[in-house]
Amino acid sequence: MVEKCSEMYANEKLHKGYIMKKAVFSIILVLPVLTATLFAAPTSNFDDYFADLTMRVDFFMTGDANEQEITLDAVYKQGRWAGNPRKTIDDLNLGGYYAKVYDVATNRLIFSRGFNCIFFEYRTTAPAKQGVKKTYHESALIPYPHRPILFVIESRDKLNLLHPIFIRKINPKDSGIIHPESDPNDRIFDIMINGDCHDKVDFLFLAEGYTAGDVEKFHSDAERFTNILFEMEPFKSYKSKFNVRAAMRPSAESGADEPTRNIFRDTVMDASANALDTPRYMLINNNKAMQDIAASAPYDAILIATNISRYSNGGIYNRYCIFAADNRRSVGICPHEFGHSFAGLADEYFGSDDALSEFYPKGVEPLEPNITALLDPESPKWKHLIEPGTPIPTAPDPNNPDQIGVFEGAGYTAKGLYRPKDRCIMRSGREFCEVCREGIIRVINHLSNE
């Protein structure tokens, strides 16, 4: 009898950048059948290829604006797979990278998932453009395979086309695969449970900068932000499709690093404000610790509550969102950042008259569902939501603030990119617009089984 997940586990701004001009291919294994392998027809018959467990692949991403290299760190065997076994192939077409899994015996694509990462963002910074190489630690979670696989990472070029940059054969029976034990200091809380993790979308709150004496505060914070999310559409209407849990490993000190204020704290995930030298941007620096803590509960999406009051937040697609639990603006900022990390939504704000920047090259339609380059004015990306007769592009109308149209200004630039609504939480509103809701619902339907 298959155990339920709850039983098994009881014991801003720089989110999209341009891709490489030149890639350094770190291909550990080259097979004669590589071309056939990479373009084989997909399949998603879960039990034929996977056990109901999780394989975690840790790797390092190294490079600058012009070069990138990936090297393997370690492979782990973890608890039950939290994803939807009926939808192992990711057709959402989001993220600057894709992790793909091919069955060696059949040359079939058996799993894929798009993602972004800190390294993806670092490559857009001034030091990266000056040739300063940095290394970041990342992880990919996949269902645990029965047989040897090819683990492939693909990266997008400036036309948003995917190309393989790392290929490694992994044998699931390899004696070097790590079987980690749970940490006795970890605390797990059920916030909202509606069913089995294969059928539901699983959210996991993690605690950063909460000490052993802050257990009750973290539990309360996780419940508070759960309520904030599920008071918003479309989460409110789809509430029955979700499970929410919280996991805490106590930090030695409360808070997080605030380098510009000369504040440094000893915390489990090493969160820091002013990430990538960007004001109000916060990220974690210890991915391994985050993955170790998160392994104690099933999850599709991670939200990190940071025990600080300073306005500082971040969100990376299919990685995590992070927010200041004690800042009054986090009531809106947490959902905004979660829009990035959960549904790959773009920022809709802008602050200059510059033409298209490197983040969204001219002549290329952005992947994100809520912004467009309007390359075909007759068929905007969200045409089905626009009332007939609406001018394209659309001018803001203070008498019709809920109008869906094609409003110029989005993706950090005032010219050449367009948003679907004048006000949305991905810009400055208080709720997700109809286009953003559709993007979120698409992810919910991909991850849930109902």
Order of alpha helices (4+ residues) and beta strands (2+ residues): alpha-beta-alpha-alpha-beta-beta-beta-beta-alpha-alpha-beta-beta-beta-beta-beta-alpha-beta-beta-beta-alpha-beta-beta-beta-alpha-beta-beta-alpha
